[in-house]
Amino acid sequence: MVKNTDGLTENEKNSHTDTYFGNASKINKEDFSIQSSEHVENTPFTIIGTPTGHFITIGNNVVSEGMEKDQALQKINNKSWDLITAYLIILNKLNKTL
């Protein structure tokens, strides 16, 4: 698996997400080209950068609207209820598929 300079494989860079929560459902999925990806240590969250902003994800699930990277980190560190709720919904969804 070859990673490019931003740490993503071509498949990861061109992949689309599975689920969009809340305002994230308004994302233009055709323009959702991932330019960067950073896992937030000790959390289930990853912040991905796109041409339209940074989004918080859990696996292939987008759980926030676009924002600045520092806003995304703050939202994660503040343990925002909408992120907690999205996390529980995803866990429930995964549990049902096992």
N, CA, C and O atoms as CSV, one atom per row, in Angstrom:
chain,resi,resn,atom,element,x,y,z
A,1,MET,N,N,0.843,-1.162,0.000
A,1,MET,CA,C,0.000,0.000,0.000
A,1,MET,C,C,0.898,1.237,0.000
A,1,MET,O,O,1.648,1.452,0.952
A,2,VAL,N,N,0.831,2.043,-1.042
A,2,VAL,CA,C,1.674,3.218,-1.182
A,2,VAL,C,C,0.909,4.443,-0.696
A,2,VAL,O,O,-0.205,4.711,-1.146
A,3,LYS,N,N,1.516,5.178,0.223
A,3,LYS,CA,C,0.910,6.405,0.743
A,3,LYS,C,C,1.557,7.592,0.040
A,3,LYS,O,O,2.757,7.579,-0.235
A,4,ASN,N,N,0.756,8.625,-0.252
A,4,ASN,CA,C,1.310,9.823,-0.856
A,4,ASN,C,C,1.830,10.753,0.232
A,4,ASN,O,O,1.861,10.372,1.402
A,5,THR,N,N,2.237,11.960,-0.132
A,5,THR,CA,C,2.887,12.855,0.826
A,5,THR,C,C,1.985,13.272,1.979
A,5,THR,O,O,2.499,13.627,3.040
A,6,ASP,N,N,0.675,13.245,1.822
A,6,ASP,CA,C,-0.196,13.601,2.937
A,6,ASP,C,C,-0.610,12.372,3.741
A,6,ASP,O,O,-1.486,12.470,4.600
A,7,GLY,N,N,0.003,11.214,3.479
A,7,GLY,CA,C,-0.252,10.017,4.273
A,7,GLY,C,C,-1.454,9.206,3.831
A,7,GLY,O,O,-1.841,8.264,4.522
A,8,LEU,N,N,-2.051,9.540,2.707
A,8,LEU,CA,C,-3.241,8.839,2.237
A,8,LEU,C,C,-2.931,8.019,1.005
A,8,LEU,O,O,-2.137,8.438,0.162
A,9,THR,N,N,-3.553,6.845,0.890
A,9,THR,CA,C,-3.469,6.080,-0.348
A,9,THR,C,C,-4.414,6.732,-1.348
A,9,THR,O,O,-5.271,7.526,-0.958
A,10,GLU,N,N,-4.274,6.414,-2.611
A,10,GLU,CA,C,-5.189,6.977,-3.612
A,10,GLU,C,C,-6.626,6.560,-3.333
A,10,GLU,O,O,-7.545,7.358,-3.521
A,11,ASN,N,N,-6.838,5.305,-2.881
A,11,ASN,CA,C,-8.197,4.866,-2.544
A,11,ASN,C,C,-8.780,5.698,-1.418
A,11,ASN,O,O,-9.943,6.096,-1.485
A,12,GLU,N,N,-7.978,5.975,-0.360
A,12,GLU,CA,C,-8.458,6.784,0.754
A,12,GLU,C,C,-8.775,8.201,0.281
A,12,GLU,O,O,-9.769,8.792,0.702
A,13,LYS,N,N,-7.935,8.739,-0.586
A,13,LYS,CA,C,-8.114,10.104,-1.054
A,13,LYS,C,C,-9.385,10.234,-1.894
A,13,LYS,O,O,-10.048,11.271,-1.864
A,14,ASN,N,N,-9.719,9.192,-2.636
A,14,ASN,CA,C,-10.872,9.249,-3.528
A,14,ASN,C,C,-12.115,8.600,-2.941
A,14,ASN,O,O,-13.169,8.601,-3.577
A,15,SER,N,N,-12.008,8.041,-1.725
A,15,SER,CA,C,-13.151,7.334,-1.151
A,15,SER,C,C,-14.196,8.305,-0.645
A,15,SER,O,O,-13.887,9.445,-0.299
A,16,HIS,N,N,-15.424,7.849,-0.605
A,16,HIS,CA,C,-16.529,8.630,-0.066
A,16,HIS,C,C,-16.975,7.971,1.224
A,16,HIS,O,O,-16.706,6.794,1.464
A,17,THR,N,N,-17.645,8.730,2.033
A,17,THR,CA,C,-18.045,8.231,3.331
A,17,THR,C,C,-19.368,7.476,3.251
A,17,THR,O,O,-20.106,7.580,2.272
A,18,ASP,N,N,-19.646,6.712,4.307
A,18,ASP,CA,C,-20.852,5.894,4.358
A,18,ASP,C,C,-22.060,6.656,4.888
A,18,ASP,O,O,-23.159,6.527,4.348
A,19,THR,N,N,-21.868,7.445,5.932
A,19,THR,CA,C,-22.980,8.070,6.632
A,19,THR,C,C,-22.663,9.517,6.952
A,19,THR,O,O,-21.526,9.859,7.278
A,20,TYR,N,N,-23.675,10.362,6.858
A,20,TYR,CA,C,-23.542,11.774,7.196
A,20,TYR,C,C,-24.551,12.097,8.283
A,20,TYR,O,O,-25.730,11.770,8.143
A,21,PHE,N,N,-24.112,12.736,9.369
A,21,PHE,CA,C,-24.981,13.051,10.496
A,21,PHE,C,C,-25.290,14.539,10.539
A,21,PHE,O,O,-24.448,15.362,10.179
A,22,GLY,N,N,-26.503,14.889,10.980
A,22,GLY,CA,C,-26.883,16.282,11.205
A,22,GLY,C,C,-26.649,17.148,9.984
A,22,GLY,O,O,-27.032,16.781,8.874
A,23,ASN,N,N,-26.017,18.306,10.187
A,23,ASN,CA,C,-25.750,19.240,9.097
A,23,ASN,C,C,-24.771,18.681,8.083
A,23,ASN,O,O,-24.683,19.187,6.964
A,24,ALA,N,N,-24.039,17.649,8.455
A,24,ALA,CA,C,-23.082,17.039,7.529
A,24,ALA,C,C,-23.800,16.460,6.312
A,24,ALA,O,O,-23.177,16.269,5.268
A,25,SER,N,N,-25.100,16.177,6.426
A,25,SER,CA,C,-25.853,15.625,5.296
A,25,SER,C,C,-25.957,16.621,4.148
A,25,SER,O,O,-26.317,16.238,3.035
A,26,LYS,N,N,-25.646,17.902,4.399
A,26,LYS,CA,C,-25.712,18.929,3.353
A,26,LYS,C,C,-24.433,19.012,2.532
A,26,LYS,O,O,-24.333,19.846,1.633
A,27,ILE,N,N,-23.451,18.158,2.826
A,27,ILE,CA,C,-22.177,18.172,2.115
A,27,ILE,C,C,-22.398,17.738,0.667
A,27,ILE,O,O,-23.111,16.769,0.404
A,28,ASN,N,N,-21.788,18.457,-0.264
A,28,ASN,CA,C,-21.811,18.038,-1.660
A,28,ASN,C,C,-20.852,16.862,-1.802
A,28,ASN,O,O,-19.636,17.045,-1.861
A,29,LYS,N,N,-21.400,15.672,-1.856
A,29,LYS,CA,C,-20.593,14.454,-1.836
A,29,LYS,C,C,-19.676,14.331,-3.049
A,29,LYS,O,O,-18.653,13.650,-2.975
A,30,GLU,N,N,-20.018,14.973,-4.161
A,30,GLU,CA,C,-19.175,14.915,-5.352
A,30,GLU,C,C,-17.893,15.717,-5.158
A,30,GLU,O,O,-16.874,15.394,-5.768
A,31,ASP,N,N,-17.920,16.763,-4.317
A,31,ASP,CA,C,-16.749,17.606,-4.084
A,31,ASP,C,C,-15.991,17.205,-2.831
A,31,ASP,O,O,-15.123,17.951,-2.378
A,32,PHE,N,N,-16.296,16.045,-2.258
A,32,PHE,CA,C,-15.697,15.630,-0.996
A,32,PHE,C,C,-14.384,14.908,-1.269
A,32,PHE,O,O,-14.279,13.696,-1.086
A,33,SER,N,N,-13.393,15.660,-1.705
A,33,SER,CA,C,-12.067,15.118,-2.020
A,33,SER,C,C,-11.165,15.316,-0.806
A,33,SER,O,O,-10.900,16.448,-0.401
A,34,ILE,N,N,-10.697,14.214,-0.228
A,34,ILE,CA,C,-9.888,14.281,0.988
A,34,ILE,C,C,-8.463,14.707,0.644
A,34,ILE,O,O,-7.799,14.082,-0.182
A,35,GLN,N,N,-8.002,15.784,1.294
A,35,GLN,CA,C,-6.641,16.271,1.082
A,35,GLN,C,C,-5.716,15.930,2.238
A,35,GLN,O,O,-4.506,15.803,2.048
A,36,SER,N,N,-6.274,15.781,3.437
A,36,SER,CA,C,-5.453,15.421,4.596
A,36,SER,C,C,-6.304,14.628,5.578
A,36,SER,O,O,-7.533,14.688,5.546
A,37,SER,N,N,-5.634,13.888,6.446
A,37,SER,CA,C,-6.317,13.067,7.433
A,37,SER,C,C,-5.448,12.987,8.676
A,37,SER,O,O,-4.265,12.661,8.591
A,38,GLU,N,N,-6.041,13.288,9.846
A,38,GLU,CA,C,-5.284,13.240,11.096
A,38,GLU,C,C,-6.143,12.606,12.182
A,38,GLU,O,O,-7.187,13.140,12.558
A,39,HIS,N,N,-5.685,11.449,12.685
A,39,HIS,CA,C,-6.392,10.792,13.780
A,39,HIS,C,C,-6.130,11.581,15.062
A,39,HIS,O,O,-4.994,11.976,15.324
A,40,VAL,N,N,-7.176,11.814,15.864
A,40,VAL,CA,C,-7.038,12.523,17.130
A,40,VAL,C,C,-6.762,11.483,18.206
A,40,VAL,O,O,-7.605,10.637,18.503
A,41,GLU,N,N,-5.570,11.560,18.782
A,41,GLU,CA,C,-5.097,10.573,19.740
A,41,GLU,C,C,-6.070,10.394,20.907
A,41,GLU,O,O,-6.650,11.355,21.411
A,42,ASN,N,N,-6.229,9.132,21.320
A,42,ASN,CA,C,-7.098,8.739,22.438
A,42,ASN,C,C,-8.576,9.029,22.201
A,42,ASN,O,O,-9.343,9.189,23.150
A,43,THR,N,N,-8.967,9.097,20.940
A,43,THR,CA,C,-10.380,9.275,20.585
A,43,THR,C,C,-10.693,8.381,19.392
A,43,THR,O,O,-9.778,7.868,18.748
A,44,PRO,N,N,-11.982,8.187,19.090
A,44,PRO,CA,C,-12.345,7.438,17.885
A,44,PRO,C,C,-12.431,8.343,16.651
A,44,PRO,O,O,-12.863,7.897,15.589
A,45,PHE,N,N,-12.021,9.611,16.784
A,45,PHE,CA,C,-12.244,10.614,15.741
A,45,PHE,C,C,-11.015,10.855,14.869
A,45,PHE,O,O,-9.872,10.750,15.314
A,46,THR,N,N,-11.298,11.178,13.618
A,46,THR,CA,C,-10.294,11.614,12.662
A,46,THR,C,C,-10.781,12.924,12.077
A,46,THR,O,O,-11.972,13.088,11.814
A,47,ILE,N,N,-9.866,13.854,11.872
A,47,ILE,CA,C,-10.209,15.110,11.211
A,47,ILE,C,C,-9.679,15.015,9.791
A,47,ILE,O,O,-8.484,14.809,9.580
A,48,ILE,N,N,-10.566,15.164,8.822
A,48,ILE,CA,C,-10.151,15.127,7.425
A,48,ILE,C,C,-10.264,16.525,6.846
A,48,ILE,O,O,-11.196,17.270,7.149
A,49,GLY,N,N,-9.303,16.862,6.014
A,49,GLY,CA,C,-9.302,18.155,5.337
A,49,GLY,C,C,-9.762,17.993,3.899
A,49,GLY,O,O,-9.337,17.076,3.198
A,50,THR,N,N,-10.626,18.885,3.473
A,50,THR,CA,C,-11.127,18.888,2.099
A,50,THR,C,C,-11.005,20.316,1.562
A,50,THR,O,O,-10.680,21.228,2.322
A,51,PRO,N,N,-11.257,20.525,0.284
A,51,PRO,CA,C,-11.214,21.887,-0.250
A,51,PRO,C,C,-12.242,22.824,0.413
A,51,PRO,O,O,-12.086,24.044,0.373
A,52,THR,N,N,-13.279,22.254,1.014
A,52,THR,CA,C,-14.334,23.092,1.594
A,52,THR,C,C,-14.253,23.200,3.111
A,52,THR,O,O,-15.115,23.841,3.713
A,53,GLY,N,N,-13.258,22.603,3.751
A,53,GLY,CA,C,-13.111,22.695,5.199
A,53,GLY,C,C,-12.683,21.382,5.807
A,53,GLY,O,O,-12.396,20.415,5.102
A,54,HIS,N,N,-12.643,21.359,7.129
A,54,HIS,CA,C,-12.270,20.161,7.882
A,54,HIS,C,C,-13.524,19.540,8.493
A,54,HIS,O,O,-14.419,20.243,8.963
A,55,PHE,N,N,-13.568,18.212,8.477
A,55,PHE,CA,C,-14.715,17.477,8.971
A,55,PHE,C,C,-14.253,16.443,9.984
A,55,PHE,O,O,-13.169,15.875,9.849
A,56,ILE,N,N,-15.079,16.198,11.002
A,56,ILE,CA,C,-14.798,15.156,11.980
A,56,ILE,C,C,-15.453,13.879,11.482
A,56,ILE,O,O,-16.610,13.883,11.063
A,57,THR,N,N,-14.699,12.787,11.531
A,57,THR,CA,C,-15.229,11.502,11.087
A,57,THR,C,C,-14.965,10.427,12.131
A,57,THR,O,O,-14.063,10.538,12.961
A,58,ILE,N,N,-15.783,9.387,12.061
A,58,ILE,CA,C,-15.553,8.149,12.798
A,58,ILE,C,C,-15.597,7.064,11.730
A,58,ILE,O,O,-16.659,6.775,11.179
A,59,GLY,N,N,-14.460,6.469,11.441
A,59,GLY,CA,C,-14.404,5.509,10.338
A,59,GLY,C,C,-14.810,6.202,9.049
A,59,GLY,O,O,-14.256,7.245,8.702
A,60,ASN,N,N,-15.768,5.633,8.340
A,60,ASN,CA,C,-16.261,6.226,7.097
A,60,ASN,C,C,-17.502,7.077,7.309
A,60,ASN,O,O,-18.265,7.302,6.370
A,61,ASN,N,N,-17.712,7.549,8.521
A,61,ASN,CA,C,-18.907,8.318,8.858
A,61,ASN,C,C,-18.542,9.755,9.202
A,61,ASN,O,O,-17.783,9.999,10.140
A,62,VAL,N,N,-19.081,10.706,8.445
A,62,VAL,CA,C,-18.861,12.121,8.719
A,62,VAL,C,C,-19.835,12.536,9.817
A,62,VAL,O,O,-21.041,12.322,9.694
A,63,VAL,N,N,-19.306,13.137,10.905
A,63,VAL,CA,C,-20.155,13.470,12.046
A,63,VAL,C,C,-20.173,14.963,12.356
A,63,VAL,O,O,-20.646,15.360,13.420
A,64,SER,N,N,-19.666,15.801,11.447
A,64,SER,CA,C,-19.718,17.246,11.650
A,64,SER,C,C,-19.844,17.955,10.319
A,64,SER,O,O,-19.596,17.378,9.260
A,65,GLU,N,N,-20.235,19.218,10.393
A,65,GLU,CA,C,-20.214,20.069,9.216
A,65,GLU,C,C,-18.786,20.577,9.026
A,65,GLU,O,O,-17.938,20.381,9.897
A,66,GLY,N,N,-18.517,21.222,7.905
A,66,GLY,CA,C,-17.186,21.754,7.643
A,66,GLY,C,C,-16.843,22.899,8.587
A,66,GLY,O,O,-17.701,23.712,8.930
A,67,MET,N,N,-15.583,22.954,9.001
A,67,MET,CA,C,-15.124,23.997,9.923
A,67,MET,C,C,-13.616,24.106,9.819
A,67,MET,O,O,-12.981,23.347,9.086
A,68,GLU,N,N,-13.040,25.050,10.552
A,68,GLU,CA,C,-11.589,25.162,10.643
A,68,GLU,C,C,-11.053,23.998,11.490
A,68,GLU,O,O,-11.761,23.465,12.344
A,69,LYS,N,N,-9.799,23.614,11.241
A,69,LYS,CA,C,-9.216,22.474,11.951
A,69,LYS,C,C,-9.200,22.701,13.460
A,69,LYS,O,O,-9.496,21.781,14.223
A,70,ASP,N,N,-8.860,23.910,13.901
A,70,ASP,CA,C,-8.810,24.173,15.337
A,70,ASP,C,C,-10.190,24.107,15.979
A,70,ASP,O,O,-10.317,23.733,17.145
A,71,GLN,N,N,-11.226,24.469,15.222
A,71,GLN,CA,C,-12.601,24.331,15.723
A,71,GLN,C,C,-12.969,22.862,15.891
A,71,GLN,O,O,-13.631,22.490,16.859
A,72,ALA,N,N,-12.537,22.022,14.941
A,72,ALA,CA,C,-12.816,20.586,15.028
A,72,ALA,C,C,-12.126,19.979,16.249
A,72,ALA,O,O,-12.726,19.184,16.973
A,73,LEU,N,N,-10.872,20.352,16.476
A,73,LEU,CA,C,-10.147,19.847,17.656
A,73,LEU,C,C,-10.829,20.295,18.948
A,73,LEU,O,O,-10.945,19.519,19.897
A,74,GLN,N,N,-11.275,21.543,18.979
A,74,GLN,CA,C,-11.953,22.057,20.163
A,74,GLN,C,C,-13.258,21.302,20.413
A,74,GLN,O,O,-13.584,20.975,21.554
A,75,LYS,N,N,-13.996,21.031,19.349
A,75,LYS,CA,C,-15.258,20.299,19.475
A,75,LYS,C,C,-15.014,18.900,20.041
A,75,LYS,O,O,-15.773,18.430,20.888
A,76,ILE,N,N,-13.967,18.243,19.576
A,76,ILE,CA,C,-13.626,16.908,20.083
A,76,ILE,C,C,-13.189,16.992,21.542
A,76,ILE,O,O,-13.651,16.214,22.376
A,77,ASN,N,N,-12.310,17.921,21.846
A,77,ASN,CA,C,-11.789,18.043,23.209
A,77,ASN,C,C,-12.865,18.451,24.214
A,77,ASN,O,O,-12.772,18.107,25.392
A,78,ASN,N,N,-13.892,19.187,23.757
A,78,ASN,CA,C,-15.003,19.582,24.633
A,78,ASN,C,C,-16.032,18.474,24.796
A,78,ASN,O,O,-17.012,18.635,25.523
A,79,LYS,N,N,-15.812,17.345,24.120
A,79,LYS,CA,C,-16.729,16.197,24.182
A,79,LYS,C,C,-18.171,16.618,23.881
A,79,LYS,O,O,-19.091,16.396,24.668
A,80,SER,N,N,-18.320,17.225,22.728
A,80,SER,CA,C,-19.611,17.730,22.257
A,80,SER,C,C,-20.663,16.619,22.216
A,80,SER,O,O,-20.384,15.508,21.766
A,81,TRP,N,N,-21.868,16.929,22.687
A,81,TRP,CA,C,-22.943,15.930,22.733
A,81,TRP,C,C,-23.312,15.410,21.351
A,81,TRP,O,O,-23.662,14.238,21.213
A,82,ASP,N,N,-23.243,16.249,20.331
A,82,ASP,CA,C,-23.588,15.732,19.000
A,82,ASP,C,C,-22.569,14.696,18.533
A,82,ASP,O,O,-22.930,13.762,17.816
A,83,LEU,N,N,-21.297,14.845,18.929
A,83,LEU,CA,C,-20.295,13.820,18.595
A,83,LEU,C,C,-20.519,12.547,19.395
A,83,LEU,O,O,-20.382,11.445,18.865
A,84,ILE,N,N,-20.864,12.694,20.668
A,84,ILE,CA,C,-21.137,11.522,21.514
A,84,ILE,C,C,-22.337,10.754,20.970
A,84,ILE,O,O,-22.312,9.526,20.893
A,85,THR,N,N,-23.385,11.479,20.593
A,85,THR,CA,C,-24.587,10.842,20.047
A,85,THR,C,C,-24.274,10.110,18.742
A,85,THR,O,O,-24.702,8.974,18.544
A,86,ALA,N,N,-23.524,10.769,17.853
A,86,ALA,CA,C,-23.154,10.128,16.583
A,86,ALA,C,C,-22.330,8.872,16.836
A,86,ALA,O,O,-22.528,7.856,16.171
A,87,TYR,N,N,-21.407,8.933,17.794
A,87,TYR,CA,C,-20.582,7.779,18.147
A,87,TYR,C,C,-21.451,6.607,18.604
A,87,TYR,O,O,-21.231,5.469,18.189
A,88,LEU,N,N,-22.434,6.887,19.456
A,88,LEU,CA,C,-23.322,5.826,19.943
A,88,LEU,C,C,-24.170,5.235,18.819
A,88,LEU,O,O,-24.392,4.025,18.779
A,89,ILE,N,N,-24.638,6.072,17.920
A,89,ILE,CA,C,-25.431,5.590,16.776
A,89,ILE,C,C,-24.573,4.669,15.900
A,89,ILE,O,O,-25.037,3.618,15.458
A,90,ILE,N,N,-23.339,5.062,15.655
A,90,ILE,CA,C,-22.441,4.244,14.831
A,90,ILE,C,C,-22.143,2.915,15.518
A,90,ILE,O,O,-22.158,1.867,14.873
A,91,LEU,N,N,-21.873,2.953,16.827
A,91,LEU,CA,C,-21.641,1.699,17.558
A,91,LEU,C,C,-22.864,0.780,17.481
A,91,LEU,O,O,-22.725,-0.426,17.281
A,92,ASN,N,N,-24.038,1.343,17.636
A,92,ASN,CA,C,-25.269,0.559,17.544
A,92,ASN,C,C,-25.417,-0.043,16.152
A,92,ASN,O,O,-25.777,-1.211,16.012
A,93,LYS,N,N,-25.141,0.750,15.129
A,93,LYS,CA,C,-25.233,0.282,13.745
A,93,LYS,C,C,-24.238,-0.862,13.497
A,93,LYS,O,O,-24.581,-1.856,12.856
A,94,LEU,N,N,-23.002,-0.719,14.008
A,94,LEU,CA,C,-22.001,-1.768,13.847
A,94,LEU,C,C,-22.382,-3.034,14.608
A,94,LEU,O,O,-22.173,-4.146,14.124
A,95,ASN,N,N,-22.940,-2.856,15.795
A,95,ASN,CA,C,-23.351,-3.984,16.606
A,95,ASN,C,C,-24.441,-4.817,15.909
A,95,ASN,O,O,-24.453,-6.044,16.004
A,96,LYS,N,N,-25.344,-4.134,15.214
A,96,LYS,CA,C,-26.425,-4.836,14.508
A,96,LYS,C,C,-25.917,-5.619,13.299
A,96,LYS,O,O,-26.550,-6.584,12.871
A,97,THR,N,N,-24.762,-5.200,12.745
A,97,THR,CA,C,-24.235,-5.900,11.568
A,97,THR,C,C,-23.351,-7.075,11.945
A,97,THR,O,O,-22.997,-7.878,11.082
A,98,LEU,N,N,-22.991,-7.193,13.208
A,98,LEU,CA,C,-22.121,-8.308,13.629
A,98,LEU,C,C,-22.900,-9.572,13.856
A,98,LEU,O,O,-22.322,-10.598,14.213
